[in-house]
Amino acid sequence: MLIVDDSIVMRNMIAMLFGKDEQFTVVGFAVNGANALDKIVELQPDLVTLDIEMPEMDGLTALQQIMTFHPVPVIMLSSYTEEGSNATLKALELGAMDFFQKETLFQKTRNVLLEQEFLVRCKTAMRKKLFLRNETSILGKEQSIKNHLEMLTFLLKMEDDMLQFHDELQQQIKQQNGLLKKFRKEGNQFRYTEWQGSLFKRLGVTRDQALGKEPHDLFPPELAAHMLPFYQDVWEQTTQVIDFETEWHGYYYLTVLRPMKRNGIVTEIISLTVDITESRRMEERIRYLVNHDPLTGLPNRHGMTKWMEETMARQERFAVVFINLDHFKLANETFGHDTGDRILQVIARRLRNIVIFDELSVFRVGSDEFVGLVKCQAESELEGFALTIVRSINQPIRILEHEIYMTPSIGISQFPQDDQDSETLIRYANIAMDYAKESGGNQVQYFNSQIYAKIERRIKIEKHLRKALERNEFILMYQPQINLLENQIIGFESLIRWESPELGRVSPLEFIPVAEETGFIFPIGKWVLQEACRRNKMWQELGFPKVTIAVNLSSKQFYDHSLKDQIHSILLETGLEPQYLELEITESMTMDVQAAIATLNSFRSMGLKIAMDDFGTGYSSLSYLKEFPIHNLKIDQSFVKDISTNATNAAIVNTIITLARNLKLVVIAEGVENVNDLKLLQEFNCDRVQGYLYSRPVEASQVPDIFAKFAGNQVNMDE
């Protein structure tokens, strides 16, 4: 092995990895592409690992030189180049055997499976060395035949030179692990006149046994019958050279035939047979890897396209079910790539085990993306299948000490009604999946033409969102929270709004998911914290009662390790005391219970208030709820609305309030819109409420009027 990298640390790490397998020996190092070219000539390595980003001569330039002048298997490594980038694709076009990203291979926590995969793929690349040196590859059969012909010509020439190179001839055959045969036609029979090489031991036929015999004397009837037509074609000069493959006792052989002529007449045939068993097995392995995902074992996009084309050719109805895991990237970043891989393997196994339909195939087509192809005659069958997928993925995944909850966004397109082109059907299903994700995830969306307009809207939102913050297009609205016992304001929830000159008022339900996906949520979230704390401190300095200001955190913010320091800095900057800032989280953020508890404890140690928002809509286990260091529990408005006329919702709300009291938590009911609902909440001993009955969200300039309404407990409720 020759290791080429400009970093001494990385060179040593790669060398240590190779040192774990005795089959590998590191013969040298190079620090850039030019140095690598010299080392290859000097050391003649079997394999080169080549960094892409290097000074003096980068990896791509060096690779082109290597493939042109010193062909040797090369595996590219990179710290900054993504697997699907132009640089990676260019490297593979230039002749690189494989590509690995260093951060994935050398993680902080050792990934034994990935290390083993790397070493196996290095061995696979090394086996191609002989073919590369001859400007061919395992799958390049025509070039392989050409190489054998060149060797046969050379061997014939040596024999014609009065056999003075007889010993070298024997050595050549031995190196090939081959069998050199000569035969001529006597009457209607082909008889062997020479039989030498190490391979005859495998066949169980010695030279003495073979000389003067015909193929039927030495080989099984079916094998001899397979060989004779090729013998006849060469003898009759139907073709100058011919090759064929045979299989015997579990081994595969390649035979190349060439005629020997005297005065233009064929007098003898020379035949070279070599063992290609390993090449065939490697070819089968490569074919498997080309068509299957190595992590999950599921077929990949290649097999999916073939399935669709064959099914369309038969005019059979089917559906493309595009599945994406919600928040998988967050889970990957939170738990680490090892756990992320385990999650994908569990999900793949669950999808594979769905046996509602016999005519179902599942494929992995992306990092956290799967496609199910299902033949179905009725819409109800398809709906049942999609629901089964959702239920299967919703089941908790237990990995080590983690209990992880995943949800899917599913998009569906159908053949033939949506389209009759395979790529278009996949794209339509993908578009429908994107829409399901933007709508909150954990749901199924069928493709329809109206989705196009919504997708275009999303693209426009992302475009204008990039400039919204610096153009001061965001504003905060404030909705009061009321203590029912004292009929006083005890806090405000801050709610972000976006007034776009191009798009008009954009709902948070539209732009927050886009902000989270693009990473804009971090600067936006910081601005919300700064503005809310600044406003609350300003109201206090104006003499209004000291109340809390609640700020909603996104999932990405919650798991951002710098958030604690950011909040500390904002509190110092604005002068707001920490007990007057409340952070609102949702149940979905607590998928990693232990990590969530640790993060919440760090907030509580700062003196911050913590509320769990939208309670009842997520997946929190009640056994863990008592462990969360939270102060307030906010009942989602979907349960609160019309509880005076909806007995089921009333029972749910009453149960949550009772549960919260037993856990010594304060309950806030959201979405209170009428007096009858309020009275029922008072009967249930609800602590606090929030909703249009008291006030819609208002701008900061109207907050003093809200305080004034509640002065002296004289409340003028909005109608």
N, C-alpha and C positions, 0 to 999 in steps of 0.2 A: 504494500500500500504506500502511495505517495500522498501526503497531506499538504494541501496548498491553502494557506490562510495568512493574512497579514497580522493576525492577533496571536501572540504566543500563548495566551490563556486558552483560546479556542483550539489551537493546534494540540495542546496537551490534553484537552477534554476529549477531542476526537480520538487521539492516540489511546487514551485510557479506555474508551469504548471498544476500540478494536482489540485491546488487550484482554477483553473478557472472552474472546473466542480464539482458541489455539490455531484455527485455520488461517488467521490473519497475522501478518508480520509487517510492521511499519518499517520501511527501508529508508525513508527520508522525509524531509520537510522542505517546502518552498514558501517564500514570503510574498510573491506576486506572480503574475502570469509569465513574465519573461524568465524569471528564475525557475518556474515550473517546466518550461520547455527544455532548458538545459538539464534539469534533473531527470526528465523522462528519457532523454537520450542516454544519460549516464547510468541510470538505475534500472531501466526497462521494467517498470512496475506492471502488475496485473490490473490495478485499478487506481484511479486518481479521484480524491475528493477535492473539489474546486470551489473556492469562495467566489461569489459573484462580484462583491464590492471590494476592490483592492487598488492600491496606488500603482503608478507606472504602467501596468497593463492589467486591465480588469478581467474578470473571469470569462465574459462572453468573447472578448477578443482572443484570449488565450485558448478557449475551447475551439474556436474556428481554426487556429493554427495547429492545435493538437490533431483535430480530425483530418486536416489536410496533409500534414507531414509525418505525424507519429500516432496513427490510430490506436487508441487504447480506451477501454471503458471509463467513463467519467460520470461521477455523481455530483450534482451541484448542491451547494449549501449556501444559505443566505440568512442574514439577520433582518433585512429590511424589505426583501422582495416577497410579495404574496404569491401563493401557489398558482393563482390564475392570472398573474400579471403578464404584461407583454414580454418582460425580460425572461420570465420562466418559459413561456411558450417559445420564445426565440431560442433559448438554450436547448430545448427538446428538438426543435427543428434542426439545429446545428449538429445534433448527434448525441447530446447528453442522454445517459440511460435512465436517470431518475433525478428527482429534486426533493430536498428536505429543508424545512425552515428550522433554523437553529433553536429559536425560542421554544418551538414545539418539541424538538428532540431533547434539548437540555433544559428541562423544567426544574424549578426549585425543588419540587418533590419528584424523585426519580420515577420514571414511567418504564417499568421493566418490559411491558408488552411492546411499547413503541421502540425501545432499544433492540429487542429481538427482531421486530419487523425490519428495522434499519439494516441489521446485520444480514438477514435473509435476503433482502433486496440487493445488498452489496454482493452476496454470493451469486445471485442471479445475474448481476451485471458482469461479474468476473468470468462466468461461463461463456460469455459472448466474446471473450478476448480473441480467440483464434479466428473467429469469423470476421471480427473487426480488422484484424491484421491483414486479412485477405479481402478486405473491402466488402464484407457481406455481413449477414446476421443469421440467427437461427431460423427465422422465417424466410430468408432469402434463398430458396431452394435452387433457383436458376444459377445464382452466383456460386453456390456450393458445388453444383455439378461442374461448373466451369473450372473451379479450383481443382477438383479431382481430375478433370481432363488434362489440365496443365501438368499435374503430377504424373499422370499416366504417360503423357508425351515425353516427359523427362525420363521416366523409367524405361520407356522403349528405346530412347536414344542411348541410354546407358547400356542396354542389352546389345544394341547394334554395334557399339564400340567394343566388340569382342569380350563382353561381360567383365571388362576390367574393373567395373565399379560394382561387382556382384555384392560385396559386403555392404556397400552403401544402400543398394537396393533393398536388402534384407532389413536394414535399419529403418528405412523409410516405411516399409510395410508394418514393421513392429510398432513404430510410433503411431501409426494410424490405427493400431489394433484391428488390422484389416485382414482380408484374405484375397490374395492375388491368384486368379484362375486364368488359364488359357484353354481354349477348346477349338476344335475344328469340326467340320461336318464330313462324315464318312457315310456315303450312301444317304440314307434318310435319318441318320442319327448324329447327334452332337456328342463328341467324346472329349473328355478333359485330357489335356496334354501337360498341364502344370497346375499345381495346387500347393500353395505355400503361404505362410503367415500365421500369426498367433490365434486368429479367429477360428481356425479349423478345430481347435480343442473344444471351443464352445459348441460347435456343430457335431462333435463326436465322430468326425471322419478324418482319418489320417491321409497323408499324401499317397502312401502306397495303396490305400483302399480306393482312392479317387482316380488315379491315373488309368486312362483307358475306359473309364465308366461313363455312362450317359446319365443325365439328371434323374431319370426314373429309377436308376439303381441306387441313388444316394438320398433322394428326398421323397417325402410323402407325395402321393399322386397329385393331390390338389396343388401343392407347392410347385412341383415340376411342371404341371400344366400351366401354371401362372407364368413361369419363367420362359418356356419354350417360344411363345410368340415373339418375345423381345429378341431372343437369340436369332430367330428366323429373319426378323426385320433388318438386323444389322448385317447378317450374312448376305442377304439379298441386296444390300446397300439401299434399302428403302430410306434409311436415314444414316448419316455418318456416325452419329453418336446417339445413344439412347440410355435412359436411366429408368429405374423402377424401384419400388419399395416392396419389401416382403416382411412378414411377421412369422416367427417360429418360436415356439416354447416361451412365449411372453416377451421376446425381444424383437426389436425392429431394426431392419437393415436397409441401407441404401446401396444399390449396385449400379455402377456406370460401365457401359460396354463401348468398346471402340474397335473397329476392324483394323487388322494389319494387312497391308497389300504388297504384292510383288507384281510389278508391271501392270498395275491397275486392277489386278484380280485379288479378291479377298482370299487369303490363305489361312488366317487364324483370327480368332477374336480374343482380345485381352479384356479381362473383367476385374474390377476392383470392388470388393464388398466391404463396407464399414458399418460398425455398430452405431446406430443413431437413436438408441433407446432413450438415453438421457436427454437428447435434444427433443425427442417427441414428447417426453414427460414434461420438459420445461415448456415446450410449446403449449401443451394442455394447461399447464399452470398459468402461463401468461394469458392464454385465452380466458381462463377462469377469472384472473385478476382484471382483465379488460372488461369483463361482463358482470363482475360482482363487486360489491363494496367490501373491502377487507375488514372494516370494523364490525359491521353487523351481519355480514354474510348474505345480505339481501342482494338480488339482482340490481344493477344500476340502470342508467338511462339508455344504454345500448339495447339491453333486453326489453326495455319498455317500448321503445320505438318499434322493434320487431313484432312484439305482441300486438300492438295497435294496428300495424299494417296488415298482418295476417288476418286479424279479426275483421277489419274493414273490407278486406278482399272477399270475405265470406258474407258480407253485408249483415253482420250480427250486431244487434244493439249493445252498447256498453257505455259506461260512464267513467270519466277521469275524476278521481277524488284526490285533490291536492291538499296535503296535510302539513301544517307548520306548527311547531311548538311555541306557544306564547312565552315570552320572557326567558327563552332558553339561553340567550347570550348573557343575561343577568345571572342566571344559575351557574353558567360556565365560569363567569368572572368571580362569583361568590364562593363556589365550592372547589374550583380548580378544574383543569381539563381532564384529569383522571375521572373525577366524578361525572363530569359532563359526558365523557365517553360511555361510562356505565349507564347513565340515563338513556342515551341513544340506544344502547344494546337492549335495555329493558323494554323501551318503547317498540323497538323492532320486533322483539320476541312476542310482545302482546299483539301487534298487528298481524304477525305471521300466524298466530294461534286463533285468529278470528275465523271461524269455519261456518259462518251462517250460510255462505254461498260456496258451492264447489268451484264455480267459475270466478275465482278471485286470485289476483296476483298483486304482490306488494313490492315496491321498488324504493330504494333510497336515491334521491336525486340531488341532494344538497346537504349542507351541514346539519340542519335540523328539519329538513324537508323530506317528506315521503309522498309517494303516489300509489294509490290503490286503483287498479283497473278491474272493474267488475261488470260481468254480463248480467243484465237484469231486464226483465220484461215489463215490470210495473213500477210506477213511481213509489209506491208504498214499500217495495223491496229495497229501493235505493235509500229511502228515508230511514228504514230500519237499520241498514248497514251503516249509514253515517252516525246514527244515534249510538250504535254499538261501539264505534270508534271513540266517540266522545267519552262514553262511560268507561271504556277500557283505559284510556289515557288519564282520566280523572282520578283513578285509583292511586293512593299514595305510594311513593317509591321510597323504600328504606335502604339507604346505603351507609354502612358504618353507623355513625351516631346521628345521621341526618334522616329526617322524614320530609320528603320533598313532594310538593304537589305541582303537577304540570297540567296545563290545559291546551287544547288544540284550536287553531283557526282552520276551518275546512272550506275549500272552494270546490264546486262541482260543475263540470261541463259534460254534455252528453252527445253521443253519436247516434243517429245522424242529424238530430234536430238543430244543434248549435253550430256544427260545421262538419266537414268531411275531410279535413286535413289534420294529420296527427299533431304537427307542431302548433297549429292554431288552437286545437282543442286543449293542449297543455297550457298554452298562454292564457286562454279564457279561464281555465280552472285556477290558474295562478292569480289572475286579476280578481276573481271571485274570492279567493283566499285572502288577498290583501284587503279587500273590502270587509271581510269578516273580522280581520285583525283590527282594522281601524274602528270598527264598531264595538270594540271592547274585548274581542277574542272569546274563546270557549263557545263557539257557535258555528253553524253551517250556513253557507251562502251559495245559492245556485246562480250560475252565470245568467245575466240578462242584459239586454242592450242598454238599459238605463244606468248600469254600473259605469259605463264609459264616461259619462258626464261627471260622475262622482270621483272617478280616478283623476280626471283632468283637473277637478277642483283641488284635489289633494296636492297635485304637482304645483299648482299656483300657490297654494298655502306655503309649501316648503320654500318656493322661490322668494316670496315676500317676507317670510318669517326671518330670513337671514338679515334683513335690514331693520326689522321692526323695533328692536331694542335701542339701537343707536339713533333711530328717528323718533324715539319717545312716543311710540304708538300704543304702549300698554298703559292701562290704568288699573287701580285697585278699587274694588267696591267693598262695602262693609255691611254685614248683616248682624244685627244685635242678637245676643243670647240672653234669655230672661230667666231669672230665678223665680219659680212659681210661688214659693213660700213667702218671699219678701216683695215680689213684683218689682224687682229692680234689675237693671242691666248689670250683668256680671262679666260680659265680654263681647267681643265682635269676632266674627270669622271674616278673614280677608279673602276676596274672590277676584281673581285676575280676569280682565277683559281686554280684548284687542280691537282697537278701532283702526282698521286699515284703510288708507285713502283709496286703494285700488279695489279691495274686496268688501269694504264695508265692515260692519261688526261681525267678527268671527267668533263662534262659540268655543269655549275651552274644550268641549267634547271633540271638536275638530282639530284644533291646533296643538293641544297638549300631547296626544299620541305622536304627532309628527315631530314635535320638539324632543320627545323622549327618544324616538328612533334616530334622529339626526344628531343628538348630543346638545342641541340648543337649550335643553332643559336646565343645564347647569348655570349658564349666565342668567337665564330668565328666573330660575329659582333663587339665585343670589339676590337679584333685584327685588323680588317679592319680599324676601326676608328684610332687606335694608329698608324698603319703603314702609312696610307694616310696622317695624320697630320705630322708625323715625316718626311716623304719624302718631303712634300710641304715646311716645314720649312727649310730643308736642301737645297732645290733648291734656296730658297730666300737668304740663307746665302752664296751660291755660286755666287750670283749676278744676277740670272735670274729674269725676271719680276715677280712681285707679282701677282699671279692669284689664283682663287679659286680651291679647290679640292672638287669634289662632291662624296659623299658616299651614296649608296643606303641603306635604312632602310627596314627591314622586318616588317611584321605586328606585330609580337610579340615584337620586339624591340620598335616599335612606342608606344605601350601601356604599356611599362615597366616603372613604376614610377621612377625607379632609373636611367633612361637613361640621364636625364638632369644633374644629379650630375656626372655621368660617363664622359660625354662630357666635363664638366667643369674641371674635374680632368685631362683628357687627354690634354686639351689645356694648362693647367698650366705645365704639365710634358714636353710637346714638345716645348712650347714657341710660338705656332702659334696663331696669333690674330684671334678672332672669325669670323671676316668678310671674312676670306679666307677659311672657311669651309662651304660647302653647303650640306644640307641634302635633299635627294631625296625620296619622298613618292609616292605612287600610289593611284589612286582613290578608290580602294577597302578598303584602310585603313581608309577612312573617313565615314564608314557606320554609326557611331554615330557622327553626325555633330557637336553637341555642345562640346562633349569631344575632337574631333579632333581640333576644333577651339581653345579650351583652351590649348591643348598641343602645337599647332603651335605657339600660342602667347608666351608661355613660352620660346620656342626656339628663337623666334624673339627678345624677350627682352634681350637675351644673346648676340645679335648681329650676330647671324648665318643667313646665306642665306637659303632659302627654295625653292625647285622646285617640281612641280607636274609632275611625270614621266608617260610615256605611256598614255598621255591624249587622250581620245576618245574611250578607250577600256573598261572603267569601267562604273560606275552608278552614277557619281556625278550629282546632280541637278544643273543646271546653276544658279538657284536662290540662291544657297548656295555658288557657286564658288566665287562670288564677296565678300563673307564674309571671305573666307579663307585668312589668312595673308601670302600669298606666294609671291615670287619675280619673279620666272620663270615658264613658262609653256612649257613642252617638248611634242611635237607632236610625237605620236608613229610612228615608222618606217614603220608599215604596211600601213599607209596612205601616207607617203612621197615617198616610193619607186615607181619609174616609173610615177610620176605625170605628166611628160611631154607627156606621151602617154595614160594616164588614166584620162579622163575628170572628172569622178566622184570623184576620190581621190583628184584631183586638186581643185575641188569646195569645198570639205571638208576642205582641208588645208587652202585655202584662207579664208573660213568662220572662222576657229579657229584663224587665225592670226588677222583678223578684230576684233573678239570678245576680244582677249587678249589685243589689243591696246586700245580698249574702256575701259577695266578694268585696264589699265596702267600696264600691265604685259609684261615682256620680253619673246619672243618666241624663243625656240630652236627646230629646225627640226632635228630629228634623222634619221640615215640611208641614208644619201646623198651619192650616189654612182656614179653619172655621171654629166657631165657639163650641160646637158640640164635641168636636174632637178634643179640644182643650179641656173641657169639663171631664171627659172620660180619662184623660191623662192625669188630671188632678186626683181623680178617684183611685187611680193606680199608684198614686204617690210618686209620680215622675218628678224629678228634681228641677229640670230646666227644659226650656223649649226654644225653638228657633223656626221662623217661618213667616209667610206673607201676612198672617193674621196680625202680627206686630209690626213688621216692616219688610219691604223688599230690600234687596241690597242697594245701598246708596253710595254716592261719591263722598270723598273725604270732607268736602265742604258742607255736606248735609248732616254729618255726624253730630255737631253741636245741637241741631234741632232734635235729634233722637234723644240725646241726654235730657233736653228740656222737657220732652214729653213725659219722661219718667220721674221728673223732679216732684217730690212730694207724693209719689205713688199714683199720680194722676195720669193714667195711660189712655191715650186716644188711639185705638187700634185702627189700622187700615181696613177699609171695607173690602 
